[in-house]
Amino acid sequence: MMIPELPGYLTKLGGAEYKGLIIALFTLMAGISRPFSGKLTDNVGRVPVMIFGSLVCVVCSLLYPVLTSVSGFLLLRFFHGFSTGFKPTATSAYGADVVHESRRGEALGALAIGYSLGSSVGPLLGSYLVETFSYNIMFYVSAACAFGSVCILYNIKETLPNPKKFSIGLIKIKRTEVFDKTSVKPAIIMLLLCFPIGCVLTLSPELSGSVGLHNKGFYYAVYTVASLLIRLLAAKSSDKYGRVAVLICTSFIQVIAFIVLAWAHSVAMVITSAVIFGAAIGMNSPTIMAWAVDRCEPEHRGRAVASVYIALELGIGSGAIFSAWIFHNKMENLVYAFLSPAILALVSMFLLIAWRRKQKRIVAMQAPEFPE
């Protein structure tokens, strides 16, 4: 709801040169908090961690109208990252708990449908609230939505067997608990394919305005609706064809999306890119999460999911900073800013192809030999 309007809000506060930090600070805190949320998810339970993440969103949304200096805003963006650092980690672990592994990709895709619905309606609503009322009304509505999440989560049954009571000792993180080794490959792909999200979150409002899209949330709405539709149509694809095969296809689709966006000079081209990008991102996230959960031990699901989310935050944060640096508030630089995500998506595709070939060779070598 807030993301499309925050660059304009920060400019109003006098911090136009800090636009890249809007997403970067948020994702930095989210990334820092992932190891803690992963450990707490595996020990205290899924539900308490989800509730905490939603409560952070309530409090931070209510504080935006209070902290109206540039430094106050940026500090709040940093601490707001706790919400994303905790809520999705526990949600993905919860989703993996309640279904059989043969339908894991479908289940995490179903969770992502809820995300897509909120992400498609939210930006449009946020821009409408700002244009019709004010920024403060948008912040208050955001807080109300997050509080609704808390109310629903309060009545959800815990899925972690024998959850522990919270203690200070549980937030002490050992070096081995920061990152799950089985999640390295999914995390690398997540980083490469989420760099474009940071780029889009930071620069699509600028591009939208330049081609005549006055509602800055329209691009987000189009690409999230596209991601929703692809999840409805292809939710079972990674369960049927394999995680890596699906990710190879979506990486290539993402390359095309950003080539189109780099040279977009009309509303039609911007919308076309949003549809293509939405189709790719709609399959990427649930497929990568299912891949990570496939590779980990059941008792470390929270840690594995948190590890992949760390990569997600690094990708989005670096994408926001790097794209804002390339753009430098000059419209002629947009083409270069949008081509960099295309290159990284291409790298992702080649890595996946190489890993797939290597795995096939290993399987072939391990296959038993039978006499003719």
C-alpha positions in Angstrom: 0.0 0.0 0.0 2.7 2.5 1.0 5.6 1.6 -1.3 4.5 3.5 -4.5 3.9 6.7 -2.5 7.0 6.7 -0.2 9.4 8.2 -2.8 7.1 11.2 -3.2 6.6 11.3 0.6 10.3 11.4 1.2 10.8 14.1 -1.4 8.1 16.1 0.4 10.1 15.8 3.6 13.2 17.0 1.8 15.1 13.8 1.2 14.8 13.2 -2.5 18.4 12.0 -2.8 17.7 9.1 -0.3 15.0 7.3 -2.4 17.2 4.2 -2.7 17.2 3.9 1.1 13.4 3.5 1.3 13.7 -0.1 0.3 17.3 -0.8 1.2 16.9 0.1 4.9 13.7 -1.9 5.2 15.3 -5.0 3.6 18.5 -4.5 5.6 16.7 -4.9 8.9 14.6 -7.7 7.5 17.8 -9.6 6.5 19.4 -9.0 9.9 16.4 -10.4 11.7 16.0 -13.5 9.6 18.3 -15.8 11.6 16.5 -14.8 14.8 13.0 -15.3 13.2 14.2 -18.7 11.8 15.4 -19.9 15.2 12.3 -18.7 17.0 10.0 -20.3 14.4 11.7 -23.6 14.9 11.6 -23.3 18.7 8.8 -21.0 20.0 6.4 -21.7 17.2 5.1 -20.4 13.9 2.1 -18.5 15.2 3.9 -16.2 17.8 6.5 -15.2 15.2 3.8 -14.4 12.7 1.9 -12.3 15.3 5.1 -10.4 16.2 5.8 -9.5 12.6 2.2 -8.2 12.1 2.4 -6.1 15.4 5.6 -4.4 14.2 3.7 -3.4 11.1 0.9 -1.9 13.2 3.2 0.1 15.4 5.4 1.4 12.5 2.5 2.5 10.4 1.1 4.5 13.3 4.5 6.2 13.8 5.0 7.5 10.2 2.7 10.6 10.9 4.7 11.3 14.1 8.3 11.0 12.8 8.2 13.6 10.0 11.9 14.5 9.6 14.1 12.8 7.0 16.2 11.1 9.6 13.2 10.0 11.6 11.6 8.5 8.4 14.7 6.6 7.5 15.1 5.3 11.0 11.5 4.1 11.0 11.9 2.4 7.6 14.9 0.5 9.2 12.8 -0.8 12.1 9.8 -1.5 9.9 11.9 -4.2 8.3 11.3 -6.4 11.4 7.8 -7.0 10.1 9.0 -8.7 6.9 11.9 -10.3 8.8 9.5 -12.3 10.9 6.1 -12.7 9.3 6.9 -14.4 6.0 9.5 -16.8 7.6 7.0 -18.3 10.0 4.2 -18.2 7.3 6.2 -20.3 4.9 7.2 -22.8 7.6 3.5 -23.1 8.6 2.5 -23.7 5.0 5.1 -26.5 4.6 3.9 -28.1 7.9 0.2 -28.5 6.9 0.6 -30.3 3.5 2.2 -33.4 2.2 5.6 -32.9 0.5 4.2 -34.0 -2.9 2.0 -30.8 -2.9 4.5 -28.4 -1.2 4.9 -26.3 -4.3 1.2 -26.0 -4.8 0.7 -25.1 -1.1 3.3 -22.4 -1.0 1.9 -21.1 -4.3 -1.5 -20.9 -2.6 0.0 -18.8 0.2 1.5 -16.6 -2.4 -1.9 -16.0 -3.9 -2.9 -14.2 -0.7 0.3 -12.1 -1.0 -0.5 -11.3 -4.7 -4.1 -10.2 -3.8 -2.9 -7.8 -1.2 0.0 -6.6 -3.4 -2.3 -5.9 -6.3 -5.0 -4.0 -4.4 -2.7 -2.3 -1.9 -0.7 0.0 -4.2 -3.9 1.2 -6.0 -5.6 1.8 -2.7 -2.5 3.6 -1.3 -2.3 6.0 -4.2 -6.0 6.6 -4.1 -5.9 7.4 -0.4 -3.0 9.9 -0.9 -4.7 11.6 -3.9 -8.1 11.8 -2.2 -7.2 12.3 1.5 -3.6 12.5 2.7 -0.4 10.5 3.4 -1.5 10.1 7.1 -4.8 8.5 6.1 -2.8 5.9 4.1 -0.6 5.2 7.1 -3.6 4.7 9.4 -5.3 2.4 6.9 -2.1 0.4 6.7 -2.0 0.0 10.5 -5.7 -1.1 10.5 -5.0 -3.8 7.9 -2.0 -5.1 9.8 -4.1 -5.2 13.0 -6.6 -7.3 11.1 -3.8 -9.8 10.4 -3.1 -10.0 14.2 -6.7 -10.7 15.0 -6.8 -13.6 12.5 -3.5 -15.1 13.5 -4.5 -15.1 17.2 -7.0 -17.8 16.5 -4.7 -20.1 14.3 -3.6 -23.4 15.8 0.1 -23.9 16.2 1.7 -26.6 14.0 5.1 -26.9 15.7 5.3 -30.0 17.9 6.2 -29.2 21.5 6.9 -25.5 21.2 9.2 -24.0 23.8 8.5 -20.9 26.0 10.3 -17.8 24.8 13.6 -17.1 26.7 16.5 -14.7 26.1 18.7 -17.6 25.4 16.7 -18.4 22.2 17.8 -15.1 20.6 21.5 -16.0 21.0 22.5 -17.0 17.5 25.4 -19.4 16.9 27.4 -19.0 13.7 26.0 -22.3 12.4 22.5 -21.0 12.9 22.8 -17.9 10.8 22.5 -19.8 7.5 21.3 -23.3 6.5 23.9 -24.9 4.3 21.3 -26.9 2.3 19.8 -23.6 1.2 22.8 -22.2 -0.6 21.7 -22.9 -4.2 18.0 -21.7 -3.7 19.4 -18.6 -1.9 21.7 -17.7 -4.8 18.9 -17.9 -7.3 16.6 -15.9 -4.9 19.1 -13.1 -4.7 19.6 -12.9 -8.5 15.9 -13.0 -9.2 14.9 -10.5 -6.4 17.4 -7.8 -7.4 14.8 -6.7 -10.1 12.2 -6.3 -7.4 14.3 -3.7 -5.6 14.8 -2.0 -9.0 11.1 -1.9 -9.8 10.0 -0.8 -6.3 12.4 2.2 -6.5 12.1 3.3 -10.1 8.7 2.2 -11.5 7.0 5.3 -10.0 9.4 7.5 -12.0 8.8 5.5 -15.2 5.1 5.4 -14.7 4.9 9.2 -14.4 7.0 9.7 -17.5 4.7 7.7 -19.7 1.5 9.1 -18.3 0.5 6.6 -15.6 -0.6 9.0 -12.9 -1.6 6.3 -10.4 1.9 5.3 -9.2 0.5 1.9 -7.9 -0.7 0.8 -11.3 2.5 -1.0 -12.3 2.5 -3.0 -9.1 -1.2 -3.8 -9.5 -0.7 -5.1 -13.0 2.4 -7.3 -12.2 0.8 -8.7 -9.0 -2.4 -9.6 -10.8 -0.3 -11.3 -13.5 1.6 -13.2 -10.7 -1.8 -14.1 -9.1 -3.1 -15.5 -12.4 0.0 -17.6 -13.1 -0.1 -19.0 -9.6 -3.8 -20.0 -10.1 -3.0 -21.6 -13.5 0.4 -23.2 -12.7 0.5 -23.8 -9.0 1.3 -27.5 -9.4 4.0 -27.0 -12.1 7.1 -27.3 -9.9 5.6 -30.4 -8.2 5.1 -31.9 -11.7 8.1 -30.8 -13.7 10.7 -30.1 -11.0 11.8 -26.9 -9.2 14.9 -26.3 -11.3 13.1 -26.8 -14.6 10.5 -24.2 -13.7 13.1 -21.7 -12.5 15.1 -22.0 -15.7 11.9 -21.0 -17.7 11.0 -18.1 -15.3 14.5 -16.7 -15.3 14.4 -16.5 -19.1 10.9 -14.8 -18.9 12.3 -12.3 -16.5 15.1 -11.4 -18.9 12.5 -10.6 -21.5 10.4 -8.5 -19.0 13.3 -6.1 -18.3 14.5 -5.8 -21.8 11.0 -4.5 -22.6 10.9 -2.3 -19.6 14.4 -0.8 -20.4 13.1 0.6 -23.6 9.5 1.3 -22.6 8.3 4.6 -23.9 4.5 4.1 -23.7 1.8 2.9 -21.3 1.3 -0.2 -23.4 5.0 -1.2 -23.1 5.1 -0.6 -19.4 2.0 -2.7 -18.9 3.4 -5.5 -21.1 6.6 -5.6 -19.1 4.5 -5.7 -15.8 2.5 -8.7 -17.1 5.7 -10.6 -18.2 7.5 -9.8 -15.0 4.4 -10.8 -12.9 4.3 -14.1 -14.7 7.9 -14.8 -13.8 7.8 -13.6 -10.2 4.6 -15.4 -9.6 6.4 -18.8 -10.0 9.8 -17.8 -8.7 9.2 -17.3 -5.0 7.0 -20.3 -4.2 9.2 -22.6 -6.3 12.4 -21.4 -4.7 10.8 -21.8 -1.2 9.6 -25.3 -2.0 13.1 -26.2 -3.3 14.7 -25.0 -0.1 12.3 -26.9 2.1 12.8 -30.0 -0.1 16.5 -29.9 0.7 16.4 -29.3 4.4 15.7 -31.4 7.5 12.1 -31.0 8.8 13.3 -29.7 12.1 15.2 -26.9 10.3 12.5 -25.6 8.1 12.3 -22.2 9.8 16.1 -21.8 9.4 16.1 -22.9 5.8 13.2 -20.5 4.9 14.9 -17.7 6.8 18.1 -18.3 4.8 16.4 -17.9 1.5 14.6 -14.8 2.8 18.0 -13.3 3.7 19.0 -13.7 0.1 15.6 -12.1 -0.9 16.3 -9.1 1.3 19.9 -8.8 -0.1 18.5 -9.0 -3.6 15.8 -6.4 -3.1 18.0 -4.1 -1.0 21.0 -4.1 -3.4 18.6 -3.7 -6.4 17.1 -0.6 -4.7 20.4 1.0 -4.0 22.2 0.1 -7.3 19.3 1.1 -9.5 18.9 4.5 -7.6 22.6 5.0 -8.0 22.5 4.3 -11.8 19.3 6.4 -12.2 20.7 9.5 -10.3 17.4 11.3 -10.9 18.0 11.4 -14.7 15.3 9.9 -16.9 17.8 9.0 -19.6 19.5 6.6 -17.2 16.5 4.4 -16.7 17.4 2.1 -19.6 20.7 1.2 -17.9 19.0 0.7 -14.5 16.5 -1.7 -16.0 19.0 -3.7 -18.1 21.1 -4.7 -15.0 18.2 -7.0 -13.6 18.0 -8.6 -17.1 21.7 -9.5 -16.9 21.3 -11.0 -13.5 18.3 -13.1 -14.5 20.4 -14.4 -17.4 23.1 -15.4 -15.0 20.5 -17.2 -12.9 19.3 -19.2 -15.9 22.9 -20.3 -16.8 23.6 -21.3 -13.2 20.4 -23.4 -13.1 21.2 -25.1 -16.4 24.7 -25.9 -15.2 23.5 -27.3 -11.8 20.8 -29.4 -13.6 23.4 -30.9 -16.0 25.7 -31.7 -13.1 22.9 -33.4 -11.1 22.0 -35.5 -14.2 25.6 -36.7 -14.5 25.7 -37.6 -10.8 22.5 -39.6 -11.1 23.8 -41.3 -14.2 27.0 -42.4 -12.5 25.1 -43.7 -9.5 22.6 -45.8 -11.6 23.2 -49.5 -11.2 24.6 -51.3 -14.3 22.6 -54.3 -15.5 24.0 -57.1 -17.8 22.7 -57.2 -21.3 
